[in-house]
């Protein structure tokens, strides 16, 4: 069947200005880190993209190494674009990244201009696109001068292969240096993608202040701490959970009695707010105006529509924020 997007999709989503740019992003963006590789069911992946778009999610976030195998998420996304979204490309923000190991040898990793340019060319071929909207450096490279990496990002924009550039996993000091270089080159940094959730709050140690001062957007990934910030593990480990089926990024050792106690107390507060824990965890990020969008992952279409429910209540009292900080010992 031919896919026809929902006619009221833009009434279902909140859109936020990204830093000092002309771009607005949906409050939730769909990350393709998991569930879009060749190991996954293609029709389910397709349904996930359609469901997201039908609900006003216009931003789709990839990286060269997403799969598995690496590259397959981009290939499958490209097939879905061709199949369902030929007439809607200009309604979409498509982002990808380079910075982790992608191919053998000294030119398939980190942040050299050689790697960055080659990687984007490969990504465009896999997705069958002329350009991406945002291209990120995925992680800082301790060996390559940051000037070289930023010059590569600047060159991609000048070549017309990317409209905007971003950073991911850079700390506050690294971000300030990179953003300053990009401004000098004439290609300002649009957005930064840190790991950020109630359980991982490094972004609050200066990074958010840098982004605010420099006019750069923020899009947290792993907002639910790989599923810990849900009610999923309150009564044991479900057989279909990521802990039980994969264990690569979250395993049983992460679910300590101390962590479970925090999850239980946070879940009790969420109930008092009339929310599920996952909704409260997402709303907690979105309460901060410095956060432009939150990256959600999904294995089922229903999880996307459920996440959007968090938009119904993104305000917190000072008392609630104090309770949360006390629970987290922050």
C-alpha positions in Angstrom: 0.0 0.0 0.0 1.1 3.5 -0.7 1.9 5.5 2.4 -0.1 8.7 2.9 1.0 10.8 5.9 -1.5 11.9 8.5 -3.0 15.3 7.4 -3.0 16.6 11.0 0.6 15.6 11.9 1.8 19.1 12.6 -0.8 19.7 15.2 0.4 16.7 17.3 3.9 18.0 18.0 5.6 21.0 19.8 8.5 22.6 17.8 11.4 24.4 19.4 14.0 26.9 18.1 17.4 25.3 17.8 19.9 27.8 19.4 20.2 31.0 17.3 19.4 29.3 14.0 16.4 29.4 11.7 15.7 25.7 12.4 12.9 24.4 14.6 13.1 20.8 15.8 10.3 18.6 17.1 10.3 18.2 20.9 11.0 14.5 20.2 13.3 13.3 17.4 13.6 9.6 16.4 17.0 8.0 16.8 18.0 5.0 14.6 20.7 3.7 16.8 18.8 0.4 17.4 16.1 -1.4 15.5 17.0 -0.3 11.9 19.8 -2.7 11.0 19.8 -5.7 8.7 19.2 -7.9 11.8 15.8 -6.1 12.3 12.5 -6.6 10.6 12.4 -4.1 7.7 8.6 -3.6 7.8 8.7 -2.8 11.5 11.5 -0.3 10.9 9.3 1.2 8.1 6.3 1.4 10.5 8.4 3.2 13.1 9.4 5.9 10.6 5.8 6.3 9.3 4.4 6.5 12.9 7.0 9.1 13.9 6.2 11.3 10.8 2.5 10.9 11.3 2.9 12.4 14.7 4.9 15.4 13.7 8.4 14.0 14.3 10.3 15.5 11.4 13.9 14.8 12.6 15.6 11.4 12.0 19.0 10.8 13.6 21.5 8.4 12.2 25.3 7.7 12.2 27.6 5.9 9.8 28.0 2.9 12.2 24.4 2.3 13.2 23.2 -1.2 12.4 24.2 -3.9 12.9 26.1 -4.3 10.6 27.5 -0.8 10.5 26.0 1.2 7.7 22.8 -0.9 7.4 20.6 1.6 9.3 21.4 4.2 6.7 20.8 1.8 3.9 17.4 0.8 5.3 16.5 4.4 6.0 17.3 5.2 2.4 15.0 2.4 1.2 12.2 3.7 3.4 12.8 7.2 2.1 12.5 6.1 -1.5 9.5 3.9 -0.8 7.4 6.3 1.3 8.9 9.8 1.5 10.0 10.9 -2.0 7.5 13.8 -1.9 8.3 14.7 1.8 12.1 15.1 1.9 11.8 18.8 2.3 9.7 18.3 5.4 12.4 16.2 7.1 15.6 16.9 9.0 18.0 14.0 8.4 21.2 13.9 10.4 24.1 11.5 10.4 27.6 11.4 12.1 31.1 10.1 11.9 33.6 9.5 14.6 33.6 5.9 15.6 35.2 2.9 13.9 33.7 2.4 10.4 36.3 0.6 8.3 39.7 -1.0 8.7 42.9 0.9 8.6 44.0 4.3 9.8 41.4 6.3 7.9 38.2 4.7 9.1 37.9 6.2 12.6 38.1 9.4 14.7 38.3 12.9 13.2 40.7 13.4 10.3 39.5 15.3 7.3 40.2 12.2 5.2 37.9 10.1 7.4 35.2 12.7 7.8 34.8 13.5 4.1 34.9 9.9 3.0 32.4 8.9 5.7 29.8 11.5 4.6 30.3 10.5 0.9 29.6 6.9 1.9 26.5 7.9 4.1 25.0 9.9 1.2 25.4 6.9 -1.1 23.8 4.5 1.4 20.8 6.8 1.9 20.7 7.9 -1.8 20.7 11.5 -0.8 22.3 14.6 -2.2 22.8 16.1 1.2 22.0 15.7 4.9 20.5 18.4 7.0 22.9 18.0 9.9 26.3 16.3 10.0 27.9 15.7 13.4 31.4 14.8 14.6 30.4 11.9 16.8 33.2 12.1 19.4 36.3 14.3 20.0 39.5 12.9 18.7 42.5 13.3 21.1 45.1 12.9 18.3 43.7 15.0 15.5 43.9 18.8 15.9 40.3 20.1 16.5 41.0 22.7 13.8 41.3 20.0 11.2 38.1 18.3 12.2 36.2 21.6 12.2 37.6 22.5 8.8 36.2 19.2 7.5 32.8 20.1 8.8 33.0 23.6 7.3 34.1 22.0 3.9 31.1 19.7 3.9 28.7 22.7 4.2 30.6 24.6 1.5 30.4 21.5 -0.8 26.6 21.4 -0.3 26.8 17.9 1.3 25.4 19.2 4.7 23.3 22.2 5.6 24.3 22.4 9.2 26.9 20.8 11.5 26.9 19.5 15.1 29.0 18.0 17.8 28.4 14.9 20.0 30.0 13.7 23.2 32.2 16.8 23.5 32.6 18.2 27.1 32.2 21.9 27.9 35.8 22.9 27.2 36.0 20.9 24.0 32.7 22.3 22.9 33.7 25.9 23.4 36.9 25.5 21.5 35.2 23.7 18.6 32.3 26.2 18.4 34.7 29.1 18.4 36.6 27.6 15.5 33.5 27.0 13.5 32.3 30.5 14.0 35.6 31.8 12.7 35.3 29.6 9.7 31.8 30.9 9.0 29.9 27.7 9.6 28.3 28.1 13.1 27.6 25.0 15.1 23.9 24.3 15.1 23.5 21.6 17.8 25.2 19.4 20.4 24.2 15.9 21.2 25.2 14.8 24.7 24.3 11.7 26.7 21.9 13.2 29.3 19.2 11.9 31.6 18.2 11.9 35.2 20.9 9.3 35.8 23.6 10.9 33.6 23.9 14.6 34.3 27.4 15.5 33.1 25.8 18.0 30.7 25.0 20.2 33.8 28.7 20.5 34.6 29.2 23.5 32.3 28.1 22.2 28.9 24.5 23.5 29.0 25.9 27.0 30.0 28.3 27.0 27.0 25.5 26.0 24.6 23.2 28.7 25.9 25.9 31.4 25.7 27.0 30.3 22.2 23.5 30.0 20.8 23.8 26.2 20.2 20.9 23.8 20.5 21.0 20.6 22.6 19.5 17.2 21.8 20.1 14.6 24.6 20.4 10.9 23.7 19.7 8.0 26.0 17.1 10.1 27.9 15.7 7.0 29.6 19.1 5.6 30.5 18.6 2.6 28.1 15.2 1.9 29.7 16.2 2.2 33.4 14.0 5.3 33.7 10.9 3.4 33.1 8.8 1.0 35.2 10.1 -1.9 33.1 12.5 -3.3 35.8 10.6 -2.6 39.0 9.4 -6.2 39.2 12.3 -8.1 37.7 13.8 -8.3 34.3 11.3 -8.9 31.5 12.3 -11.6 28.9 11.9 -9.2 26.0 13.9 -6.3 27.6 17.3 -5.0 26.4 19.0 -6.5 29.4 17.7 -10.0 28.7 18.1 -9.9 24.9 21.2 -8.0 24.3 23.1 -6.8 27.3 25.6 -4.8 25.2 24.7 -1.4 26.5 22.7 -2.3 29.5 23.1 -5.5 31.5 22.1 -7.0 34.8 25.0 -5.5 36.7 23.6 -2.0 36.1 20.4 -2.8 37.9 21.7 -2.6 41.5 19.5 -2.5 44.6 20.5 1.1 45.1 19.5 2.0 41.5 16.2 0.1 41.9 15.4 2.1 45.0 16.0 5.4 43.1 13.8 4.1 40.3 11.0 3.2 42.7 11.1 6.6 44.4 11.1 8.4 41.1 8.2 6.2 39.9 6.2 7.2 43.1 6.8 10.9 42.3 5.7 10.3 38.7 2.4 8.7 39.9 1.8 11.8 42.1 2.2 13.9 39.0 -0.2 11.7 37.1 2.5 10.4 34.8 4.4 7.2 34.0 8.1 7.3 35.0 9.2 7.4 31.4 7.0 10.4 30.7 8.3 12.2 33.7 11.9 11.5 32.7 11.4 12.9 29.2 9.4 15.9 30.6 12.3 16.6 33.1 14.7 17.1 30.1 12.2 19.2 28.2 11.5 21.5 31.1 14.8 23.2 30.4 14.5 25.7 27.5 18.1 25.0 26.6 17.0 21.5 25.4 15.8 21.8 21.9 14.7 18.2 21.3 15.0 14.8 23.0 16.1 11.7 21.0 13.9 8.7 21.6 14.5 5.2 20.4 11.8 2.7 19.7 11.3 -0.9 18.8 7.5 -0.7 18.5 5.3 2.1 16.9 3.2 2.3 20.1 6.3 3.3 22.0 6.6 6.5 19.8 3.1 7.6 20.4 3.4 6.8 24.1 6.6 8.9 24.4 4.7 11.9 23.0 2.3 11.7 25.9 5.1 13.3 28.0 4.3 16.6 26.3 1.1 16.9 28.3 3.0 17.9 31.4 6.5 19.3 31.1 6.4 21.7 34.1 7.8 21.0 37.5 7.4 22.8 40.8 10.6 23.7 42.7 9.5 21.2 45.3 9.3 18.4 42.8 12.8 19.3 41.4 14.2 19.2 44.9 12.7 15.8 45.5 14.2 14.5 42.3 17.6 15.9 43.2 17.4 14.4 46.7 16.5 11.0 45.3 19.4 11.2 42.9 21.8 12.6 45.5 22.5 15.5 43.2 
